[in-house]
Amino acid sequence: MELAYVCEWEKRPKSTHCPSIPLVCSWSCRNLVAFTTDLKNEDDDKDVSHMIHIIDTEHPWDVYSINSGHTEVISCLEWDQSGSRLLSADGDGQIKCWSMSDHLVNSWESVLSSSLDGDPIVALSWLHNGVKLALHVEMSGSTNFGEKFSRVKFSPSLTLFGGKPMEGWMAVTVSGLVTVSLLKPGGALLTASESLCRLRGRVALADIAFTGGGNIVVAATDGSSSSPVQFYKVVVSVVSEKCRIDTELLPSLFLRCTTDPLRREKYPAVTHLKFLTRENSEQVLLCASNQSGSIVECWSLRKEGLPVNNIFQHRSPVVGEKQPTILKWRILTTTNDLERVSAIALPKLPISISNTDLKVASDTKFCPGLGLALAFHDGSIQILHRLSLHTMGVFYGSSSSNQRPGDESAIKRQRTGGPALHFKALQFSWTSLALAGVDNHGKLHMLRVSPSMGQVLEMNTTLRHLLFLLEYCMVTGYDWWDVLLHVQPSMVHNLVEKLHEEYMRQNQALQQVLATRIVAVKASLCKLSTATAARACDFHAKLLLIAISSTLKSLLRPHVLNTPDKTPGDRLTEICAKNTDTDIDKVMINLKTEEFVLDGPPLQSLQQLIQWVGDFVLYLLANLPNQGSMVRPGFGFMRDGASLGMLREMLVMIRIWGLLKPGCLPTFTATSDNQDSMQLLFRLLTKLWLCSRDDGPPQDPDESLIDECCLLPSQLLVPSMDWLPVNDGIIVKLQGKHPLRLQFGKASSLPGGGATTLEVFTRSPGSQKMDNLRCVHMGVCPTEESKACTRCGCVTMLRSPNKTNAMKQWEQRWIKNCLCGGLWRRIPPILT
């Protein structure tokens, strides 16, 4: 493990951020991290605001701080499965549901709430939606994604008509109540509360897990190690439009340390209680502590045969009768005496723990998902194996995060000063390759967790591990930022090639589903290396190309109602693929032009997208002679037959529409008045496409084509393509081993430099700013509010300037996510 970056608060004259007690932190599958602090007024000790802070890990300084409105300290934070909604609960029984305002990661609002006045919340969880995957390390070498990542049969906690999972949340209070709030389809909230058992008692700690049958299991303890840890089954249902909760007592357990004569009174308090995974209610982790130390125990629920009295053993057995069984908690393993534990993080990666999977993981040194993290009061973190609890890795945080190399005075100050720096909250990322921790000074730390836990591996094995996790993110839709933390520039080319090979081995249906996602993953990888940065431009251009192509094709309508199997778009693709003529008008003859008849307004409103297609084709062809030893933007398209064919189809569509509405045609500046620009571009594009068709071996462009492309700049004015701006995120800055020190609210504290020095990325101060989605210029100093993608840096205006339906439909496609699938964040005008 090693520290990647630390983000700290700016010192203010009248107020200060300090960690709340308890301090909570939560990491979503979209790489959003939420944590809490208390904002104290130095002039008035009673003036305390309970704050929730939300960051995306790529721009940690751009923190969005919410004055939560909670009257007591926030005790729980919980993201939903989509990573777009957040629950918060406090010591007064208030539960609030937060969602993004305008789908921006730095703008949140409370939309729903429930409360149990005066009854503090000790555990909180969203109801399960029934989606569960298992990641099989044994099958990591398989060519089938379905074998690597299998869907596990798992029932939702509650279903609507037709089996659709019902959304909602569940909480456990300190007085022993369980409360459930259900989100009805109309937006109303249905709430009910019930006691966990007839004899209600104090609940100091609790956790919630789910079973495959749709039931919920609650573990609870009163905080004393000498008391039993109780388990309850909770069943939620809706009867006559009312929420009903049924509870049932399950087998309980006593901690092993309380039955050990040497440790009976050594650890009086239970400080942590966690199910090992959210979907496994049969394994639980317990931590008992005193003022200076802790001990951790791992327990498992097993089915055991019930011994029968000798009197009944001699009777004749009944056919089909089985020995009675009973569920009983058995201890799996326990640690030795440890330093006092301050926080625990459990893995979210759903790795299969079958014997064969564990053996392959051990042989290949694949560790993600197998380790849990313990943070100690001395500032260190240990990664322990989730089943054996043996140490897999150690991080000594105090020395590496508090001081510069060789700064001995910092060590002396730490020994003689106040409490040592240690983590109060800790969370694993969704692939378990990173840890986010908040310390007792309110600073956010981001740590890399090696896939092999620091064990030396061959390069091919390391690539295979990273490729396996990238494929998992691609299939699930989870963000892959934490995987990129471990990708070195020298690995990028091989990873991109291997990812493409694995993708091409999947069936056609799955390829279609993952078509844009794999392009986005490749773009993220290519930004990490100077040698491949130009290819990142190509991948982003391909995303835009795919989107524009599908939008333009969706405008086509069959001229008769009895629609055949093939859509007009499919027929266009088929005809263009078969017809290799370089004359665009001859290709048009084979098409049913009545399917292309559209009203004028939609065509005119999409002219800016059509113009981008024309400019892009001209740029590609004009730069064909320049593609030499140095890879330039556009190089990736020269042998991409599918993309060139897509451009060719769009030129045919545009040509037909130009006959109906000349105003929609792309505008070119020609040196000759009688120059047919579309005809010229189509002819050259077809020649290039013929060299890279999928049905034949790739060929180099012939000399005549290169000569004609050399003449293009003298015939048409070649536009300067405005590629995506340099992403101002932090991932390209983390290639070195030295941790970065950042400050919340100050992007300028980020060190300079980056992975790319290409001329195409540079911008002069007086250059036009570009709306990368609408393909329009916003001016040198835009006055419109803008938003940028957290992943690729794509910039677009926040409010739509368009009035036509066709363009509004285009914009609605990207209201929640960018072309690459990244989230949006609001940016001030000066940064656009």
PAPAKOL-77076 format. One record per residue (C-alpha): residue number from 0; x, y, z. Coordinates in steps of 0.05 Angstrom, whole numbers, plus 5000, padded with zeros to 4 digits. Layout:
REM residues N
   n   px   py   pz
 NUM    X    Y    Z
...
END
This chain:
REM residues 832
   n   px   py   pz
   0 5000 5000 5000
   1 5023 5071 4987
   2 4993 5140 4994
   3 4969 5172 4929
   4 4944 5240 4954
   5 4921 5278 5015
   6 4869 5333 5013
   7 4863 5380 5073
   8 4820 5438 5093
   9 4839 5511 5086
  10 4846 5547 5153
  11 4791 5598 5162
  12 4792 5657 5210
  13 4725 5645 5244
  14 4708 5571 5234
  15 4742 5505 5228
  16 4727 5435 5202
  17 4738 5381 5253
  18 4720 5307 5249
  19 4653 5288 5277
  20 4646 5232 5327
  21 4630 5182 5300
  22 4661 5201 5233
  23 4631 5165 5174
  24 4653 5156 5102
  25 4622 5120 5042
  26 4648 5105 4971
  27 4599 5096 4913
  28 4607 5053 4851
  29 4613 5118 4810
  30 4675 5138 4850
  31 4641 5190 4892
  32 4665 5194 4964
  33 4620 5223 5018
  34 4645 5238 5089
  35 4625 5281 5148
  36 4656 5335 5191
  37 4630 5385 5241
  38 4639 5459 5223
  39 4650 5496 5288
  40 4645 5571 5300
  41 4706 5591 5341
  42 4667 5648 5374
  43 4609 5604 5395
  44 4622 5531 5416
  45 4548 5515 5410
  46 4544 5538 5337
  47 4561 5472 5303
  48 4539 5452 5232
  49 4539 5379 5214
  50 4568 5377 5144
  51 4567 5325 5089
  52 4623 5331 5038
  53 4619 5297 4970
  54 4678 5293 4921
  55 4694 5255 4858
  56 4761 5221 4866
  57 4787 5251 4801
  58 4777 5322 4826
  59 4783 5316 4902
  60 4794 5391 4912
  61 4725 5406 4881
  62 4688 5388 4944
  63 4613 5400 4950
  64 4596 5414 5023
  65 4525 5407 5047
  66 4500 5438 5111
  67 4459 5375 5123
  68 4407 5405 5169
  69 4416 5347 5217
  70 4407 5370 5289
  71 4453 5316 5317
  72 4518 5284 5295
  73 4511 5243 5231
  74 4520 5169 5247
  75 4510 5135 5179
  76 4522 5149 5105
  77 4500 5099 5051
  78 4502 5103 4975
  79 4451 5066 4933
  80 4470 5014 4881
  81 4471 5065 4824
  82 4517 5113 4862
  83 4470 5172 4849
  84 4432 5177 4915
  85 4458 5182 4986
  86 4425 5167 5053
  87 4446 5203 5117
  88 4422 5189 5188
  89 4436 5222 5254
  90 4433 5215 5329
  91 4362 5244 5332
  92 4330 5192 5288
  93 4328 5235 5225
  94 4341 5201 5157
  95 4350 5242 5094
  96 4356 5220 5022
  97 4401 5264 4978
  98 4402 5264 4902
  99 4439 5304 4849
 100 4409 5370 4827
 101 4411 5375 4751
 102 4452 5310 4751
 103 4514 5347 4775
 104 4563 5315 4824
 105 4575 5382 4858
 106 4503 5400 4868
 107 4459 5360 4916
 108 4391 5368 4948
 109 4350 5331 5000
 110 4289 5301 4966
 111 4259 5253 5017
 112 4264 5242 5092
 113 4237 5201 5149
 114 4246 5205 5224
 115 4240 5169 5291
 116 4246 5230 5336
 117 4297 5223 5390
 118 4317 5152 5373
 119 4389 5151 5346
 120 4404 5110 5283
 121 4460 5059 5290
 122 4454 5022 5223
 123 4427 5041 5155
 124 4420 5007 5087
 125 4384 5010 5021
 126 4339 4951 5007
 127 4370 4900 4960
 128 4351 4904 4886
 129 4364 4830 4872
 130 4425 4842 4828
 131 4486 4801 4849
 132 4547 4781 4809
 133 4602 4732 4827
 134 4672 4743 4802
 135 4708 4677 4787
 136 4784 4681 4791
 137 4787 4609 4767
 138 4756 4630 4700
 139 4799 4693 4691
 140 4831 4660 4630
 141 4764 4644 4598
 142 4744 4680 4534
 143 4671 4687 4557
 144 4652 4744 4602
 145 4591 4704 4625
 146 4638 4652 4655
 147 4682 4703 4689
 148 4626 4744 4719
 149 4564 4702 4732
 150 4496 4726 4755
 151 4477 4696 4822
 152 4404 4679 4836
 153 4384 4731 4888
 154 4315 4757 4906
 155 4301 4831 4920
 156 4281 4851 4990
 157 4213 4871 4964
 158 4181 4868 4895
 159 4127 4906 4859
 160 4078 4877 4809
 161 4116 4839 4755
 162 4176 4825 4799
 163 4206 4894 4795
 164 4247 4910 4858
 165 4217 4962 4904
 166 4264 5017 4927
 167 4271 5039 4998
 168 4315 5037 5059
 169 4319 5006 5127
 170 4349 5030 5193
 171 4361 5003 5263
 172 4356 5049 5324
 173 4391 5049 5391
 174 4326 5028 5426
 175 4319 4965 5385
 176 4270 4989 5332
 177 4275 4971 5259
 178 4244 5022 5211
 179 4232 5013 5137
 180 4215 5068 5086
 181 4190 5047 5017
 182 4190 5091 4955
 183 4124 5082 4919
 184 4124 5090 4843
 185 4089 5157 4849
 186 4144 5185 4894
 187 4107 5178 4961
 188 4142 5147 5021
 189 4112 5088 5058
 190 4142 5080 5128
 191 4133 5030 5184
 192 4171 5012 5248
 193 4174 4948 5289
 194 4213 4923 5349
 195 4268 4873 5334
 196 4242 4828 5390
 197 4191 4830 5445
 198 4241 4849 5499
 199 4271 4912 5471
 200 4341 4929 5495
 201 4395 4979 5479
 202 4431 4969 5413
 203 4500 5002 5411
 204 4523 4971 5345
 205 4485 4938 5289
 206 4494 4917 5216
 207 4448 4895 5161
 208 4456 4839 5109
 209 4412 4805 5058
 210 4396 4733 5040
 211 4384 4702 4972
 212 4312 4689 4990
 213 4296 4763 4998
 214 4300 4765 5074
 215 4340 4815 5115
 216 4386 4796 5174
 217 4404 4845 5229
 218 4462 4835 5276
 219 4460 4875 5341
 220 4498 4882 5406
 221 4491 4926 5467
 222 4566 4942 5464
 223 4588 4897 5521
 224 4633 4838 5502
 225 4601 4797 5557
 226 4532 4803 5525
 227 4509 4760 5467
 228 4511 4785 5396
 229 4439 4776 5373
 230 4415 4762 5302
 231 4345 4775 5275
 232 4310 4757 5210
 233 4268 4815 5182
 234 4215 4805 5128
 235 4185 4866 5095
 236 4119 4863 5056
 237 4064 4909 5033
 238 3994 4890 5055
 239 3933 4933 5037
 240 3978 4992 5017
 241 4013 4989 5085
 242 4083 4968 5100
 243 4088 4907 5145
 244 4151 4884 5183
 245 4158 4814 5213
 246 4218 4796 5256
 247 4244 4730 5281
 248 4301 4714 5329
 249 4360 4675 5300
 250 4417 4638 5335
 251 4463 4685 5374
 252 4536 4681 5395
 253 4584 4700 5451
 254 4653 4727 5434
 255 4709 4677 5441
 256 4752 4726 5481
 257 4700 4728 5537
 258 4704 4652 5546
 259 4781 4653 5547
 260 4803 4656 5620
 261 4864 4698 5601
 262 4822 4750 5563
 263 4755 4747 5598
 264 4758 4819 5623
 265 4814 4845 5579
 266 4768 4872 5523
 267 4704 4897 5556
 268 4673 4933 5496
 269 4651 4912 5427
 270 4673 4969 5382
 271 4659 4942 5312
 272 4607 4894 5285
 273 4605 4880 5209
 274 4578 4826 5163
 275 4636 4807 5117
 276 4594 4825 5056
 277 4527 4856 5045
 278 4500 4793 5011
 279 4529 4743 5061
 280 4491 4740 5127
 281 4529 4677 5148
 282 4597 4709 5163
 283 4607 4764 5213
 284 4668 4803 5238
 285 4672 4827 5310
 286 4722 4872 5344
 287 4729 4878 5419
 288 4773 4932 5450
 289 4800 4965 5512
 290 4836 5032 5519
 291 4900 5007 5487
 292 4886 4945 5446
 293 4836 4904 5406
 294 4822 4834 5383
 295 4784 4814 5320
 296 4743 4750 5311
 297 4711 4721 5249
 298 4649 4677 5257
 299 4610 4633 5209
 300 4539 4606 5213
 301 4537 4532 5197
 302 4485 4478 5193
 303 4501 4420 5241
 304 4467 4355 5256
 305 4428 4352 5322
 306 4450 4294 5365
 307 4393 4246 5382
 308 4385 4213 5450
 309 4404 4139 5454
 310 4331 4121 5469
 311 4310 4143 5399
 312 4371 4116 5362
 313 4348 4042 5367
 314 4279 4051 5337
 315 4269 4030 5265
 316 4282 4090 5218
 317 4226 4118 5176
 318 4237 4118 5101
 319 4262 4187 5078
 320 4274 4211 5149
 321 4335 4256 5157
 322 4375 4273 5218
 323 4349 4338 5249
 324 4396 4398 5239
 325 4408 4463 5275
 326 4441 4529 5255
 327 4500 4546 5299
 328 4553 4601 5299
 329 4624 4574 5297
 330 4687 4615 5302
 331 4730 4613 5239
 332 4791 4648 5265
 333 4815 4702 5312
 334 4874 4750 5313
 335 4927 4758 5367
 336 4926 4820 5410
 337 4928 4881 5366
 338 4938 4956 5373
 339 4871 4990 5385
 340 4829 4989 5322
 341 4800 5056 5300
 342 4764 5037 5235
 343 4748 4976 5191
 344 4738 4973 5116
 345 4708 4912 5082
 346 4718 4893 5008
 347 4661 4906 4959
 348 4688 4863 4902
 349 4642 4802 4899
 350 4697 4751 4890
 351 4677 4678 4893
 352 4707 4642 4954
 353 4699 4571 4929
 354 4760 4527 4942
 355 4782 4527 4869
 356 4775 4603 4863
 357 4815 4613 4927
 358 4869 4565 4903
 359 4876 4601 4836
 360 4876 4668 4871
 361 4932 4644 4917
 362 4973 4614 4860
 363 4968 4676 4816
 364 4974 4724 4876
 365 4907 4757 4859
 366 4886 4793 4924
 367 4830 4843 4908
 368 4766 4826 4947
 369 4802 4778 4994
 370 4828 4829 5044
 371 4795 4872 5097
 372 4829 4934 5124
 373 4840 4951 5197
 374 4862 5022 5217
 375 4897 5030 5284
 376 4906 5087 5332
 377 4981 5089 5318
 378 4965 5112 5246
 379 4979 5045 5212
 380 4933 5003 5169
 381 4936 4928 5161
 382 4903 4887 5106
 383 4881 4819 5134
 384 4855 4759 5094
 385 4780 4759 5103
 386 4777 4685 5121
 387 4843 4669 5157
 388 4856 4739 5185
 389 4930 4732 5169
 390 4967 4797 5149
 391 4971 4810 5074
 392 4998 4882 5075
 393 5016 4939 5121
 394 5016 5015 5113
 395 5052 5059 5164
 396 5012 5122 5154
 397 5040 5169 5207
 398 5110 5177 5177
 399 5089 5178 5104
 400 5032 5227 5108
 401 5055 5275 5162
 402 5127 5289 5144
 403 5176 5299 5087
 404 5232 5248 5077
 405 5287 5259 5128
 406 5244 5305 5172
 407 5262 5276 5240
 408 5233 5335 5278
 409 5163 5315 5253
 410 5172 5248 5287
 411 5193 5281 5353
 412 5134 5329 5350
 413 5087 5272 5338
 414 5113 5233 5398
 415 5109 5291 5446
 416 5048 5327 5418
 417 4974 5310 5417
 418 4941 5246 5392
 419 4976 5211 5334
 420 4947 5219 5265
 421 4901 5159 5253
 422 4841 5142 5210
 423 4772 5150 5239
 424 4736 5124 5177
 425 4760 5078 5121
 426 4727 5053 5056
 427 4749 5007 5000
 428 4735 5024 4928
 429 4690 4978 4888
 430 4748 4937 4859
 431 4787 4940 4925
 432 4847 4973 4892
 433 4842 5037 4932
 434 4826 5059 5003
 435 4796 5126 5023
 436 4808 5146 5094
 437 4790 5207 5136
 438 4836 5221 5194
 439 4825 5253 5262
 440 4844 5321 5232
 441 4789 5317 5179
 442 4838 5305 5121
 443 4821 5258 5064
 444 4874 5206 5045
 445 4874 5164 4982
 446 4916 5101 4983
 447 4934 5052 4928
 448 4924 4979 4946
 449 4967 4934 4902
 450 4929 4877 4866
 451 4984 4829 4891
 452 4993 4863 4959
 453 5064 4882 4940
 454 5086 4812 4917
 455 5131 4814 4857
 456 5096 4790 4794
 457 5114 4779 4722
 458 5089 4835 4676
 459 5041 4788 4640
 460 5009 4767 4707
 461 5001 4840 4729
 462 4969 4857 4662
 463 4922 4798 4668
 464 4900 4821 4737
 465 4887 4892 4714
 466 4852 4868 4651
 467 4807 4823 4692
 468 4785 4881 4736
 469 4776 4928 4676
 470 4731 4875 4644
 471 4691 4871 4709
 472 4681 4947 4709
 473 4662 4945 4635
 474 4609 4891 4647
 475 4579 4922 4711
 476 4584 4995 4690
 477 4623 5013 4753
 478 4676 5067 4747
 479 4747 5042 4734
 480 4786 5101 4764
 481 4817 5059 4819
 482 4843 5008 4769
 483 4878 5065 4731
 484 4917 5081 4795
 485 4959 5019 4782
 486 4970 5026 4706
 487 5040 5050 4688
 488 5051 5085 4620
 489 5089 5025 4594
 490 5028 4980 4605
 491 4978 5022 4567
 492 4989 4996 4496
 493 4987 4922 4517
 494 4925 4933 4560
 495 4887 4967 4504
 496 4905 4912 4454
 497 4888 4855 4502
 498 4822 4889 4522
 499 4803 4894 4448
 500 4821 4821 4436
 501 4777 4798 4494
 502 4720 4842 4471
 503 4722 4814 4400
 504 4715 4743 4428
 505 4646 4759 4458
 506 4581 4744 4421
 507 4551 4798 4376
 508 4496 4818 4425
 509 4544 4831 4482
 510 4592 4869 4436
 511 4535 4915 4418
 512 4518 4927 4491
 513 4591 4943 4509
 514 4608 4980 4444
 515 4613 5050 4474
 516 4638 5028 4543
 517 4700 4994 4516
 518 4717 5056 4475
 519 4711 5098 4539
 520 4757 5050 4577
 521 4809 5053 4521
 522 4806 5129 4521
 523 4819 5131 4597
 524 4878 5084 4589
 525 4910 5122 4532
 526 4911 5188 4571
 527 4960 5157 4620
 528 5017 5154 4570
 529 5049 5207 4525
 530 5058 5155 4470
 531 4984 5139 4467
 532 4953 5207 4484
 533 4935 5220 4410
 534 4896 5155 4409
 535 4854 5182 4468
 536 4832 5237 4420
 537 4812 5185 4369
 538 4771 5145 4419
 539 4733 5207 4442
 540 4720 5226 4370
 541 4695 5155 4358
 542 4646 5162 4416
 543 4618 5225 4384
 544 4617 5193 4316
 545 4577 5133 4341
 546 4528 5179 4376
 547 4517 5225 4316
 548 4510 5165 4269
 549 4456 5132 4312
 550 4419 5199 4320
 551 4419 5213 4245
 552 4397 5142 4228
 553 4341 5146 4279
 554 4310 5202 4238
 555 4298 5155 4179
 556 4228 5126 4172
 557 4203 5069 4128
 558 4156 5095 4074
 559 4104 5040 4086
 560 4073 5019 4152
 561 4086 4944 4146
 562 4159 4952 4166
 563 4205 4896 4144
 564 4256 4864 4189
 565 4310 4915 4170
 566 4305 4988 4188
 567 4323 5042 4137
 568 4388 5051 4176
 569 4405 4977 4169
 570 4390 4978 4095
 571 4434 5039 4086
 572 4492 5003 4121
 573 4482 4941 4079
 574 4480 4978 4012
 575 4540 5022 4029
 576 4580 4961 4050
 577 4565 4925 3984
 578 4572 4985 3937
 579 4645 5003 3931
 580 4633 5058 3879
 581 4672 5122 3892
 582 4616 5165 3861
 583 4568 5186 3916
 584 4510 5198 3867
 585 4515 5126 3841
 586 4510 5099 3912
 587 4448 5142 3923
 588 4412 5110 3864
 589 4407 5043 3901
 590 4372 5075 3961
 591 4298 5087 3972
 592 4303 5162 3977
 593 4231 5168 4003
 594 4256 5139 4069
 595 4302 5200 4075
 596 4247 5252 4066
 597 4245 5295 4129
 598 4217 5363 4148
 599 4264 5422 4142
 600 4268 5444 4215
 601 4299 5380 4244
 602 4352 5379 4189
 603 4369 5452 4198
 604 4374 5446 4274
 605 4423 5388 4267
 606 4469 5426 4220
 607 4522 5435 4273
 608 4529 5359 4281
 609 4528 5350 4205
 610 4582 5404 4200
 611 4625 5366 4250
 612 4620 5302 4207
 613 4642 5341 4144
 614 4699 5376 4180
 615 4722 5311 4211
 616 4725 5274 4144
 617 4764 5332 4114
 618 4812 5333 4173
 619 4825 5258 4169
 620 4839 5258 4095
 621 4882 5321 4096
 622 4925 5292 4152
 623 4933 5223 4119
 624 5002 5242 4090
 625 5025 5268 4158
 626 5014 5203 4195
 627 5085 5180 4203
 628 5127 5155 4260
 629 5095 5203 4310
 630 5023 5183 4324
 631 4977 5242 4313
 632 4903 5250 4327
 633 4864 5214 4272
 634 4915 5158 4265
 635 4869 5107 4296
 636 4816 5118 4242
 637 4864 5103 4183
 638 4855 5028 4192
 639 4787 5028 4226
 640 4742 5002 4170
 641 4679 5003 4213
 642 4687 5077 4231
 643 4706 5097 4159
 644 4645 5059 4135
 645 4602 5097 4185
 646 4629 5164 4160
 647 4615 5141 4088
 648 4543 5124 4105
 649 4533 5192 4137
 650 4560 5229 4076
 651 4508 5192 4034
 652 4452 5212 4082
 653 4476 5284 4083
 654 4480 5286 4008
 655 4407 5264 4001
 656 4384 5312 4054
 657 4422 5368 4019
 658 4377 5359 3958
 659 4316 5370 4003
 660 4345 5424 4048
 661 4409 5455 4021
 662 4417 5495 4086
 663 4433 5432 4125
 664 4495 5416 4084
 665 4564 5425 4115
 666 4599 5488 4093
 667 4668 5483 4062
 668 4713 5540 4039
 669 4736 5519 3968
 670 4788 5552 3923
 671 4745 5538 3862
 672 4672 5559 3851
 673 4654 5494 3815
 674 4686 5448 3866
 675 4637 5392 3889
 676 4666 5384 3959
 677 4621 5327 3981
 678 4636 5287 3918
 679 4711 5297 3928
 680 4711 5277 4001
 681 4668 5216 3988
 682 4714 5192 3933
 683 4777 5198 3975
 684 4742 5169 4036
 685 4718 5108 3996
 686 4789 5095 3971
 687 4815 5097 4043
 688 4758 5053 4067
 689 4774 5001 4014
 690 4844 4995 4043
 691 4818 4977 4112
 692 4754 4937 4101
 693 4740 4882 4151
 694 4729 4829 4097
 695 4800 4833 4070
 696 4872 4841 4092
 697 4890 4913 4111
 698 4930 4950 4059
 699 4971 5013 4060
 700 4940 5072 4022
 701 4969 5075 3952
 702 5012 5132 3928
 703 4956 5163 3885
 704 4910 5169 3945
 705 4965 5202 3987
 706 4981 5249 3930
 707 4907 5270 3924
 708 4904 5280 4000
 709 4966 5324 3995
 710 4928 5369 3947
 711 4867 5375 3992
 712 4892 5436 4031
 713 4900 5473 3965
 714 4828 5455 3945
 715 4791 5462 4012
 716 4806 5501 4075
 717 4823 5448 4127
 718 4791 5464 4195
 719 4830 5459 4259
 720 4793 5405 4298
 721 4781 5426 4370
 722 4795 5362 4407
 723 4777 5353 4480
 724 4814 5398 4528
 725 4868 5369 4572
 726 4832 5334 4628
 727 4849 5372 4692
 728 4837 5310 4734
 729 4888 5280 4781
 730 4898 5210 4752
 731 4952 5233 4702
 732 4990 5266 4760
 733 4995 5203 4801
 734 5046 5166 4759
 735 5101 5181 4808
 736 5110 5149 4877
 737 5108 5213 4917
 738 5040 5230 4946
 739 5008 5296 4926
 740 4985 5347 4978
 741 4921 5382 4958
 742 4873 5432 4990
 743 4798 5430 4987
 744 4771 5487 4944
 745 4838 5503 4910
 746 4851 5470 4843
 747 4914 5513 4836
 748 4948 5471 4890
 749 4954 5415 4839
 750 5025 5409 4813
 751 5037 5426 4740
 752 5055 5379 4684
 753 5016 5321 4655
 754 5019 5261 4610
 755 5010 5299 4545
 756 5050 5353 4511
 757 5018 5346 4443
 758 5008 5409 4403
 759 4935 5390 4391
 760 4920 5398 4465
 761 4949 5468 4473
 762 4902 5528 4476
 763 4922 5600 4469
 764 4889 5649 4518
 765 4849 5682 4463
 766 4824 5618 4429
 767 4751 5602 4421
 768 4721 5556 4474
 769 4683 5496 4447
 770 4619 5462 4468
 771 4643 5391 4456
 772 4573 5360 4455
 773 4535 5410 4413
 774 4596 5423 4368
 775 4588 5498 4372
 776 4635 5554 4394
 777 4619 5589 4459
 778 4665 5649 4449
 779 4732 5669 4479
 780 4701 5687 4547
 781 4636 5647 4554
 782 4582 5677 4597
 783 4539 5615 4599
 784 4545 5567 4658
 785 4579 5503 4636
 786 4590 5432 4660
 787 4648 5385 4649
 788 4655 5309 4650
 789 4691 5283 4711
 790 4724 5228 4669
 791 4743 5257 4601
 792 4738 5333 4611
 793 4685 5343 4556
 794 4654 5413 4565
 795 4583 5433 4547
 796 4534 5488 4566
 797 4491 5475 4627
 798 4428 5505 4596
 799 4404 5490 4526
 800 4405 5548 4476
 801 4363 5507 4427
 802 4288 5510 4415
 803 4278 5455 4364
 804 4257 5385 4385
 805 4310 5348 4345
 806 4367 5383 4381
 807 4333 5378 4448
 808 4328 5303 4438
 809 4403 5301 4425
 810 4417 5340 4489
 811 4370 5296 4530
 812 4412 5236 4513
 813 4470 5266 4553
 814 4431 5298 4610
 815 4455 5247 4662
 816 4521 5224 4633
 817 4574 5245 4584
 818 4589 5208 4519
 819 4641 5167 4556
 820 4592 5151 4613
 821 4625 5198 4662
 822 4586 5243 4710
 823 4578 5318 4702
 824 4604 5372 4748
 825 4589 5446 4745
 826 4649 5489 4728
 827 4658 5565 4733
 828 4662 5603 4667
 829 4737 5617 4675
 830 4753 5542 4671
 831 4715 5527 4607
END
